[in-house]
Amino acid sequence: MTENQPLQPPQAQKQYTEKVLHGKTLPDDYAWLRNKQNRKVTAYLEAENAYAEARMAPLAGLRENLYNEMLSHIKQTDVSVPYRDGDWWYYTRTEEGRQYAIHCRTHGSPNATVDTPEQVILDGNKLAEGHPFFSIGATDITGDGRYLAYTTDTTGFRQYTLHIKDLVTAETLPGEVERVGSIVWASDGPTLFYTVEDEEQKRQYQLWKHALRTPHSADVLVYQENDERFNLAAGRTRDGMYLVMESASHTTAESWVLPANEPQGAFTLISPRKDEHEYYIDHRNGLWFIRTNDKGRNFRLVTAPAATPGPGHWAERIPHRADVMLEEIDLFAGFFIACEREEGLPRLRLWSFQNDGPEAAPAGEIRFPEPAYSAHPHINRIFDATTFRYAYQSLVTPSSVYEYDVPTGASTLLKQQEVPGGFDRSLYASERVNATAPDGVQVPVSLVYRMDKRKKGWNPIYVYGYGSYGYSLPLGFNSNRLSLLDRGIVMAYAHIRGGSDLGEPWHDAGKMLLKRNTFSDFIAVVEHLTGAGYGDPAKVAIEGGSAGGLLMGAVVNMRPDLFRAVVSHVPFVDVMNTMLDATLPLTVPEYEEWGNPNQAEYFHYMLSYSPYDNLKPASYPSMLVKTSLNDSQVMYWEPAKYVAKLRTLKTDNNPLLLVTNMQAGHGGSSGRYDYLKEIAFDYAFLLRQLGIV
């Protein structure tokens, strides 16, 4: 290639294969990219990486500036709010220049002193040495504070290894267990329960029991879940009296319990599973508090005696409401917090118990001042507490931890994320608006922008969406976002159907045979925002990841003319081939979200929107597609195949970049500085495509 010749993208080899089902042929020229061990596959991914770097080379200075800008807004040496658990106060801290958090505690006091010195229990930086990726998964500490069980992942594939550490001697005990998910100690101290995932299906399917300082070969299998739709999890009630084993699919759940001081006993069932029935439990004073959707999709709260927990003994405490989603119950000795979602926003409502009995009365609500925000319980480990910690943030308010005094109703700010580098909150505004979907449904949209940069109909606009699995889109603060807002970009978050932003019916209206509502909602949001003057119709950028990457692929196929630039992270774009392969991790459980394509009705519906299968000759927007070689949720070959096929069909000269992180998983780089460089890459791409640089 001479200096004046344009860069040429890699061209993946075509090797024709096909599937025939329900009278349709699914051709596939790129199925060979699934073979991770084939050197030609990694060579292709590396060639795409090299091409992307070459295309982005003129923006090297901008990427560096963006990285430094974002870094300037981060307090690199910082410490979290300490929380009490037993006789100890726990916290994490970060140090400038180090990638990972350091997990610490002090005895008897939240502040380290000569009398209560800091004890480092896990240093992520030391544990990560020699590993390009590192993540701590689950943790649990014995009631006496001596033994720590924890799990680590060093590949990004989200397969975690169990370790046990003696916090008195600092010794990590010999023996490890692979593919561990949840972990919980019994109250006797020496007994640990843990779940293990199936190696092929990647679901937690076994519960094991381990006796401290014995070989893991002697561990006892307690339970095995054979239904491929279900995952196991183990935990403990907040009062510490019971261990809970939960088995749940996307639509059905059941719970088994065991007194925490009787680890040699047998788990007993609360209520047998019933299709489409979910329930979740906690315990107080001999009563089970059960959040259940037996009377409606938005859940209600009931109680039942510990000795007779079945539905025949359920007494209603909070009824089902069509317009309020009961998302969680945070239960304490003297009160509980009903975590609800109403009109698309979280609510924290206090109920106070009358003496020691089961009766509770509404006792107020924690109020929030902004039109769009996130609020949820923080870490509350003390059952007999008279205070309640919660986290609050918004699109313009940094992450904050408050302590609510139950007797007085007063909230005290314990810590707010410090944003150095000249952040002035008064320069930014957020709004909540509605867009009208094609069927007349009102779709909420949350917006944030810098007020002095906004001009009607002029601003570039960025729209983010997800819309799957009943996941409510959080509206948190992100200091990285300032690099876009300060350059005049209006940022919008679309609360489209498929999430549960407006309750479980909102989820139901965007899954299975109604999935296309998710895509038409998103298109309606973009059209509304540009039509109302929030942004320039010629400067629209969109972003989504995982199932949000499916959203990106679907809406681009439907309306390629609507968007200028697309950033798609680990996108679920090869829907048909993935959902027809039951050997892949997650496929069978996902039938409850997307449908089973082995059934003709679901097959044809899913085929109508599957991004890979609906690519066609057309002019497409500029696209940055990102994946990771060790992704366990959306396999790397989905975006790789998508880009390879799109290269042969697109009729435009807009950039199409595929970037594969060769040493990470679904969430990208694990180190905080490495991750920041990835964001700088994305932002530089967006700014160039939107004409800002």
Steps between C-alpha positions, in 0.01 A plus 500: 500500500642837404459813706209627290307174485202472737511244777331177403306306763560127553281266301404182683503183294160361406423135577138427420285306746127495553223395736151408381213528744127566473532527124765773513865477406745692716820549300819582688836576341679569827414216739869403489579801719362302795817291516701691757790255469538566127795733446318648199226621737735686734694628199180650360411663834851640531481633145175677585664647810792625295263651242301675773817642654616622160165670432511660844868602478419860400304527825785386725538847647127529563493160669783605728327830579174320578677252724670781692175695523312205643785416735501859626141453620584190707630514855757229448587451867171458681315293759143372517260554791579237767213269596467285811469123490531335842787658692677626189472797266568422133593728212692512173756752394688587184849638453618722217666302224363162612238323292298320768331566833649396835252339740556590865348497848552640848385350830239677709527838328444630146826697512846346500706611802794374703254304713293378203751457216394430145505138389524436127291192429534495120724712277371474145827637364708221655251230407495629140876477454582291193142513370384734220148474644389478863170515683380416850160333498316388814626550857378386843656509846431273795298645787809527721678698225786252462456320168436662165364301206538677167506427126716634217491503120828548306371460142180703471294190421315546831610164633609558857736303723428461872767586758489506881723732702575499872488869589686446827806333348457650147535145367307398190398143570604228255245373250281682249167433329431607141183654353359620833215751516342589834657424839361514855629393842277324751493662843697213653810647332673199343232415238491670161231452233576590139344457158679368191417556136460241229811510284312505169172678572659757731219500754532452874352154549653339810514595869796357693597496868861537616647449847778747578856366478394176333584408139242606243491141381298433815242770423138383500256558213185638664276562198512488120263698277432298187259737324717686248296818537594546866798642689583443865611764749574476873472775758395586853212694654597836645421384854755222448261225606458319168695400195301530178544297183318659209435338164374739235444533127405822322134446592483252790666475841492290815687512832632240743615586854720355772560634853844660482611327820404154369723455193475122523122518464288489186368796306119529500285648226298820552263445207538268199582661167215582268554631148487879480503536881792682660545554871788626716536474877648645819436424867404690816371379838379159382335632184597474137458825307429394144496722192285315249343559158224242552228767478656729240817572307606791722526286818340527842631434853371221724614335822482139615599315819844338486344162587232516228636717217280376214252719306208376709641696793590823321370825650509807278698802623532710181253427217584478133467834321473539125699825498769424763769235472616351832864435410650403835443488875783602735399342831623601848399429859296818544409602145524413134557702186277428202712567192247586232489643150224740405469708183836361397684628809619320816324567832624407849204470738532430872277260692533488879419190707262528791704357790624148420192389309455448126292812448672794334368842407616745234737746668617731226699513181851613416444783253722589206512844337591433136290397198725204413718311748608165644450401864545163666605344832869523580681247723294429813627197691364570851156347552406699814610834349301819553654659192484410133768578244406573143680608185381787283623654177363657187619605159638820658551403867806286584461166676404561863452286811245615759400369840130527581410521869182297537367663821543859375470458123816705443756410233870576548746507212793271585696538178457639152731407216755776463538623142825694467602690190254787517159331496222756554169323548300818433606495134306178429131416488296184472148450371240226469287495185278249320509378141197347331553149362323389179227330705442814708689388811694775681868410534700688770830661408754650740725778371810681618684788339715802573264796506734762352584268208145418399347657188170373368543270202878542493658261750637161417295245693594168656228246586563193715268201528476143628142372539530132597475256794288739704810708569408855604742748348693665787546874494834539671766767494808435290783752499626355169184637342620857560736468203195468273269744680767770507530471122130566456360150465151445639480154657177302525405171663203318350286300746360275231279194539681180587642660813287526813531877537120516526459163673493142381223562243748736331743208479230266370412748225855481360588130504408176325246570221491870592876560474471730201338760730847553649636606163207715390503674841866592454444635150205702631721646773762617250236651271333677792824648629612636165147617419481688830831675434716317753744406227595536135341215299824474298711449815348209688724246673363191674653245734406170662670189631423128520121480454531874437730402214214297357299822524770683307508238225123484469433875482787555255350238270157659534605865465864539391420854384417614852845472655841652431708280731454178698705356785407139568662316792508118514185494285259206493452518123511138379167419661390202294824302500550557872146417607498186283810367678394359837860405581599865539501661844172672588303389192234280664425743787467776241198330341294678767616840375515457121303182430606156381584510127442126474133601506396646165315805635802619698744407225332718240452789742861495620621471142310819418732708719825300539764760398742255333226340293349831386811676371450614142664721239449853632672810626575450869612751764855509633538210741737400778439141609686377809535153647729289721659167417407350840143624512277235657169681451517597131765298325758704307402338171159670493638853444788359291259325262274806492781733396640253247162465331419870515827584325377309194162678491540864604489743209648800686850616589426552868744334739416156635738400778521174694707514820560181699653509845709184483540472878162585652136399523151647484581817692823592323825577678502442875757761603355846553768678292481246218123535494530878481714465187225292342246775572735761352514291180118490482461871565763596242313292241169666588639853500658454158186348347279772648723767348613649830870446427 
